[in-house]
Amino acid sequence: MILYSTKNKKHKVSLKEAVLKGLPPDNGLYMPEHIPQLSDSFLRSLEHHSFQEIAFEVSKTLIGNYIPEKDLKRIIENSITFPAPVVNLDEQKKVLELFHGPSLAFKDFGARFMAQLMSYFNQGEEKELVILVATSGDTGGAVAAGFYKTAGVKVVILYPSGKVSMLQEKQLTTLGENIEAVEINGTFDDCQALVKQSFLDSDLNKSIRLSSANSINIARLIPQSFYYFEAFKQIKGAKDNVVFCIPSGNFGNLTAGLFAKRMGLPIHHFIAATNANDVVPEYLFSGKYQPRPSVRTISNAMDVGNPSNFARMMDLYGSTWNSIKNEISGYFFYDNETREGVKEVFQKYNYTIDPHGAVGYLALKEYQREHPNTKGVILETAHPSKFIDDMEDILQSKIEIPKRLEILKSRKKHSTKMENNYSSFKDWLLKKY
């Protein structure tokens, strides 16, 4: 598998280099030189394959012979260990539950696959690998769980102080061992900028082997494409007009869906659903991309004002506005609308949906007003208990907390507080590693 930088298609690397480095030296993003098609016979027989079998076939088709089949199977078997069930709200609206992994968020799929892949590529290296990751909420917990006690790998998670939920914060600050949490006085975009600047710092990279676990790393996107196939297989009846509605922040999840479609999955349309951080919906409406500082919302994992994966989306479509808006529709909703969405889903369908999923529900509802003959799948990206204060306030009822999350409440938080200053962060890294 050969990959190139979105900023320079002549800069090409192997999958190992792309995964371990995370980011090209020109600050682009790595993209596959070729996205191959799955066979028609495989796509027609999805319902006869297990989730792991689907994941293996998709990854083998993408990666080719770069990783021996027996090793790739072991990577899949160790990472795709929990289900992604589709729940019907009604005939037109369905929910793909992606919160059945250890951190109760969709990012478990990417984090666990990436941990296995990096561990495979890191064999024989004498110098430890230091993974930097910025989180707006769920990424940190998933990466912490996925890489916990992985030999030869240290993880540094940067998160915006006071802007993640209590349980999200406990997930990334209580494990210890090889997991370090850095609490930045700023926004998610500030955290992400510190990570990117670290990768572009040649002096720092001479001293420390750095890699990324954000969706800027191609190893996150490959497994996120798996569950589009798994969801499609579970839809009963005709599948001619299936649309996927993706609550979106950094747009890695939607980009993975675009990969799935390029590989042959007959997805009719994509819906990009955001909160008040509406940079991409605005682009889809006007053709103008205007990144700006993120604003805080109750769907905090989507509080991103300059989504990294927009560059990959542009690369897939050759930066052609007409092409991209024909395949993706964009909608955004404010917190008051999100709250009403949570209530509506509970009252109408007796289903508890988290604030991110509620944004997706509202977007699908709007889309289906104009396109009534479609079946929509909302990606429910996190368990509602991760946002327990807001959820209980909205629904005025108790939210059950899964045991693996409940036990974190009593654990002591450990983090390093830091100002949004690259020089200070760099000095800390050099002293620590």
C-alpha positions in Angstrom: 0.0 0.0 0.0 1.5 3.3 -1.1 0.3 6.6 0.2 0.9 10.2 -0.8 0.6 13.6 0.9 -2.5 15.7 0.1 -0.1 18.7 -0.3 2.4 16.9 -2.6 1.4 13.8 -4.5 5.0 13.2 -5.4 5.8 12.6 -1.7 5.0 8.8 -1.4 5.6 6.5 1.5 4.7 2.9 2.6 1.9 2.1 5.0 4.4 1.6 7.8 5.9 5.0 7.4 2.5 6.7 7.1 1.2 4.9 10.3 4.3 5.5 12.4 4.9 9.1 11.3 1.2 10.1 11.2 1.7 13.3 9.3 3.8 14.1 6.2 6.6 16.7 6.7 4.7 19.2 4.5 1.7 19.2 7.0 -0.5 17.4 4.5 -2.4 14.2 5.2 -1.6 10.7 3.9 -4.0 9.3 1.3 -4.0 5.9 -0.4 -2.5 6.2 -3.9 -5.3 3.8 -5.0 -8.6 2.9 -3.4 -9.4 -0.6 -4.8 -12.8 -2.0 -5.5 -14.2 -5.0 -3.6 -15.6 -7.8 -5.7 -19.3 -7.6 -6.6 -19.7 -11.2 -5.2 -18.4 -10.1 -1.8 -20.6 -7.0 -1.7 -23.7 -9.1 -2.6 -22.9 -11.6 0.1 -22.3 -9.3 3.1 -25.1 -10.8 5.1 -23.3 -14.1 5.1 -20.1 -12.8 6.6 -19.3 -12.0 10.2 -18.1 -8.5 11.2 -14.5 -9.8 11.6 -14.7 -11.4 8.1 -15.9 -8.2 6.6 -13.2 -6.2 8.4 -10.5 -8.6 7.2 -11.7 -8.5 3.5 -12.0 -4.7 3.5 -8.5 -4.2 5.1 -6.9 -6.9 2.9 -8.3 -5.2 -0.2 -7.0 -1.8 0.9 -3.6 -2.9 2.2 -2.9 -5.6 -0.3 0.0 -8.0 0.4 1.9 -5.5 2.5 0.9 -7.3 5.7 0.8 -11.2 5.6 -2.7 -12.5 5.8 -2.1 -14.4 9.1 -0.8 -11.2 10.7 -3.6 -9.1 9.4 -6.2 -11.7 10.6 -4.6 -11.5 14.1 -4.8 -7.7 14.0 -8.5 -7.9 13.1 -9.2 -10.6 15.7 -7.6 -8.5 18.5 -9.2 -5.2 17.6 -12.7 -5.9 16.2 -14.0 -7.6 19.4 -17.4 -5.9 19.9 -20.5 -5.5 17.8 -22.0 -2.6 15.8 -25.7 -3.3 15.8 -28.3 -1.4 13.8 -31.4 -0.5 15.8 -34.7 0.5 14.0 -36.4 3.7 15.1 -39.0 3.3 12.3 -38.9 2.1 8.6 -37.0 5.1 7.5 -34.7 5.9 10.4 -32.2 3.6 11.9 -29.4 4.0 14.5 -25.9 2.3 14.1 -24.7 1.9 17.7 -21.0 2.4 17.8 -20.5 2.5 21.6 -20.1 -1.1 22.5 -16.4 -1.0 22.9 -14.3 -0.4 26.0 -14.5 3.4 26.1 -18.2 3.5 24.9 -17.4 5.5 21.8 -17.0 4.8 18.0 -13.3 5.7 18.3 -12.7 2.3 19.9 -12.7 0.7 16.5 -10.0 3.0 15.2 -7.9 3.2 18.3 -7.8 -0.6 18.9 -7.0 -1.3 15.2 -4.3 1.4 15.3 -2.8 0.0 18.5 -2.5 -3.4 17.0 -1.1 -2.1 13.7 1.5 0.2 15.4 2.5 -2.6 17.7 3.1 -4.8 14.6 5.1 -2.2 12.8 7.0 -1.3 15.9 8.5 -4.7 16.4 12.3 -4.7 16.7 12.6 -0.9 17.4 14.9 0.0 20.2 13.6 3.5 20.8 10.1 3.8 22.2 7.3 5.4 20.1 5.6 8.4 21.6 2.0 9.0 20.4 0.6 12.5 20.6 -3.2 12.8 20.4 -5.5 15.8 20.8 -9.1 15.1 22.0 -12.3 17.1 22.1 -13.8 14.3 24.2 -14.0 10.7 23.0 -10.7 10.2 21.1 -8.7 10.4 24.3 -10.6 7.7 26.1 -10.5 5.4 23.1 -6.8 5.9 22.5 -6.0 5.4 26.2 -8.0 2.2 26.3 -6.6 0.9 23.0 -2.9 1.6 23.8 -3.0 0.8 27.5 0.1 -1.2 28.5 1.2 -1.6 24.8 4.9 -2.5 24.9 7.2 0.1 23.4 4.6 2.8 23.1 3.9 5.9 25.3 0.8 8.0 24.8 0.4 11.7 25.5 -3.2 13.0 25.3 -3.9 16.7 25.1 -7.3 17.9 26.0 -9.0 21.4 26.5 -9.3 22.1 30.2 -13.0 22.3 31.4 -14.3 21.4 27.9 -14.8 17.6 28.2 -17.4 15.8 30.4 -16.4 14.5 33.8 -16.5 10.9 32.7 -14.7 11.6 29.5 -11.9 13.2 31.5 -11.7 10.3 33.9 -11.3 7.9 31.0 -8.1 9.6 29.9 -6.6 10.8 33.2 -7.0 7.7 35.5 -5.2 4.8 33.7 -1.5 5.7 34.4 1.1 3.2 33.2 2.0 4.4 29.6 -0.8 7.0 29.4 -0.1 10.6 30.1 -2.8 13.4 30.1 -2.0 17.0 29.4 -4.7 19.6 30.2 -4.4 22.6 28.0 -5.8 26.0 28.8 -7.5 26.5 25.5 -9.7 24.7 22.9 -9.5 21.5 21.0 -8.2 23.4 18.0 -5.4 24.7 20.2 -4.6 21.1 21.3 -4.6 19.9 17.7 -2.3 22.8 16.6 0.2 21.8 19.3 0.2 18.2 18.1 0.7 19.3 14.4 3.5 21.7 15.3 5.3 18.9 17.2 5.3 16.7 14.1 6.7 19.6 12.0 9.5 20.4 14.5 12.6 18.7 13.0 14.6 19.2 16.2 12.0 17.5 18.4 11.6 14.6 15.9 15.4 14.0 16.1 15.1 13.4 19.8 11.7 11.6 20.0 10.0 9.1 17.7 6.6 10.7 17.4 3.3 9.5 15.9 -0.3 10.5 16.0 -3.5 8.7 17.0 -5.9 11.4 15.8 -7.9 10.8 12.6 -5.1 12.6 10.8 -3.5 9.1 11.0 -4.6 6.9 8.1 -4.7 3.9 10.6 -7.8 5.4 12.2 -9.7 5.7 9.0 -9.2 2.2 7.7 -11.2 0.5 10.5 -13.8 3.2 10.6 -14.8 2.1 7.1 -15.6 -1.4 8.4 -18.8 -0.5 10.2 -20.4 1.1 7.1 -20.3 -2.4 5.5 -21.5 -4.0 8.7 -24.4 -1.6 9.0 -25.4 -2.0 5.3 -25.5 -5.8 5.7 -28.0 -5.4 8.6 -30.6 -3.3 6.6 -33.5 -5.5 5.7 -35.3 -5.3 2.3 -34.3 -3.1 -0.6 -31.1 -1.1 -0.2 -31.2 1.2 -3.2 -31.5 4.5 -1.3 -29.5 4.1 1.9 -28.1 7.3 3.3 -25.7 7.6 6.2 -26.0 10.6 8.5 -22.7 11.3 10.4 -22.5 13.6 13.4 -19.2 15.3 12.5 -16.3 17.2 14.1 -13.0 16.4 12.6 -14.7 14.5 9.7 -12.7 11.3 9.9 -15.8 9.3 10.3 -17.4 10.7 7.2 -14.2 10.4 5.2 -14.1 6.7 6.2 -17.6 6.4 4.7 -16.4 8.0 1.5 -13.6 5.3 1.4 -16.3 2.6 1.8 -18.3 4.0 -1.1 -15.2 4.2 -3.3 -14.5 0.6 -2.5 -18.0 -0.3 -4.0 -20.5 0.0 -1.1 -23.6 1.4 -2.8 -24.3 4.3 -0.4 -26.8 6.6 -2.0 -25.8 9.8 -0.1 -24.0 11.2 3.0 -25.3 13.7 5.5 -22.8 15.8 7.4 -24.4 16.9 10.7 -22.7 19.4 12.9 -23.4 21.6 15.9 -22.8 25.4 15.9 -19.3 24.6 14.5 -20.8 24.6 11.0 -17.7 25.2 8.8 -18.3 22.2 6.5 -22.2 22.7 6.2 -21.5 26.3 5.3 -19.0 25.2 2.6 -21.5 22.7 1.2 -24.0 25.5 1.0 -21.8 28.3 -0.3 -18.6 26.8 -1.7 -16.6 28.9 0.7 -14.4 27.2 3.3 -13.8 29.5 6.2 -12.3 27.8 9.3 -12.7 29.7 12.6 -12.2 29.1 16.3 -14.5 26.4 17.7 -17.3 27.2 20.1 -18.3 25.1 23.0 -21.5 23.0 22.8 -23.2 20.1 24.6 -22.1 17.8 21.7 -18.5 18.6 22.6 -16.7 15.9 20.5 -17.8 17.9 17.5 -16.5 21.2 18.7 -14.0 21.6 15.9 -13.6 24.8 13.9 -10.9 23.7 11.4 -11.5 20.0 10.7 -8.3 18.2 9.6 -10.0 15.6 7.3 -11.5 18.3 5.1 -8.2 18.1 3.2 -8.9 14.4 2.5 -12.4 15.1 1.4 -11.1 17.8 -1.0 -8.5 15.4 -2.3 -11.1 12.7 -3.0 -13.2 15.1 -5.0 -10.4 17.0 -6.6 -11.5 20.2 -4.7 -14.6 20.3 -6.9 -17.5 21.9 -5.0 -20.2 20.6 -7.4 -19.0 17.0 -7.1 -18.8 17.1 -3.3 -22.2 18.8 -2.7 -23.9 16.2 -4.9 -22.8 13.4 -2.6 -22.9 15.2 0.8 -25.5 17.4 2.3 -24.8 19.5 5.3 -26.9 20.6 8.3 -26.1 22.2 11.6 -28.1 22.7 14.8 -27.7 24.7 18.0 -27.8 23.4 21.6 -31.5 24.2 22.1 -32.4 22.2 19.0 -30.1 19.4 20.1 -31.9 19.2 23.5 -35.3 19.0 21.7 -33.9 16.3 19.5 -32.9 14.2 22.5 -36.4 14.6 23.9 -38.1 13.8 20.7 -36.3 10.6 20.1 -37.0 9.5 23.6 -40.7 10.4 23.5 -41.4 9.2 20.0 -39.2 6.0 19.8 -38.5 5.2 23.5 -34.8 5.4 22.6 -32.1 7.3 24.5 -29.8 9.1 22.1 -26.8 11.1 23.1 -26.4 14.8 22.0 -24.2 13.9 19.0 -26.6 11.3 17.8 -29.5 13.8 18.3 -27.7 16.2 15.9 -27.6 13.4 13.4 -31.3 12.6 14.0 -32.3 16.2 13.3 -30.2 16.3 10.2 -31.7 13.1 8.8 -35.2 14.3 9.6 -34.5 17.5 7.6 -33.0 15.6 4.7 -35.9 13.1 4.5 -38.4 15.9 4.3 -37.1 16.5 0.8 -36.1 12.9 0.1 -38.9 10.8 1.7 -38.0 7.6 -0.2 -34.7 7.0 1.6 -33.6 4.8 4.4 -31.3 6.7 6.8 -28.7 5.3 9.2 -27.6 7.7 12.0 -24.2 7.0 13.5 -24.7 7.0 17.3 -21.1 7.7 18.2 -21.1 7.5 22.0 -23.1 6.1 24.9 -25.4 8.7 26.4 -24.0 8.1 29.9 -20.8 9.8 28.8 -22.8 13.1 28.9 -24.8 12.2 32.0 -25.2 15.7 33.4 -26.7 17.1 30.2 -28.7 14.0 29.4 -30.3 13.8 32.9 -31.1 17.6 32.7 -32.7 17.2 29.3 -34.7 14.1 30.0 -35.3 14.7 33.7 -34.6 11.1 34.4 -31.7 8.9 35.5 -29.3 7.6 32.8 -27.9 4.1 33.5 -24.1 4.1 33.5 -22.4 0.9 32.2 -20.2 -0.6 34.9 -16.9 0.0 33.1 -17.7 3.7 33.1 -19.2 3.8 36.6 -16.0 2.5 38.3 -14.1 5.5 36.9 -16.1 8.0 39.0 -14.1 7.2 42.2 -10.7 7.1 40.5 -8.3 10.0 41.1 -7.5 12.3 38.1 -3.9 12.8 37.1 -3.0 15.4 34.5 -0.4 18.0 33.8 -1.8 21.5 33.4 -0.3 23.6 30.8 -0.8 27.0 29.0 -1.4 27.0 25.2 2.2 27.5 24.4 4.3 25.4 22.1 7.6 26.2 23.6 6.5 25.0 27.0 4.9 21.8 25.6 8.1 21.0 23.6 10.3 21.5 26.7 8.0 19.2 28.7 8.2 16.5 26.0 12.0 16.6 25.8 12.3 16.4 29.6 9.7 13.6 29.8 10.9 11.4 26.9 
